[in-house]
């Protein structure tokens, strides 16, 4: 059986990775426009889907227990 702490850590890492992927796609879209290159149809919608996925994952995961939690 997988370690519960490992699953929690992997879930947090996934949320971070998805959030960073969405940010990177945004950055690349802006850079392409800055150098007058086209952006393939659907790229922005893909970024929006990544953002929605990150928000959904954050809503599903319980908050981390900080030092103030008992």
Secondary structure, DSSP 8 states (H G I E B T S, - for coil): ---HHHHHHHHHHHHHHHHHHHHHHHHHHHHHHHTT----TTHHHHHHHHHHHHHHHHHHS-----TT--
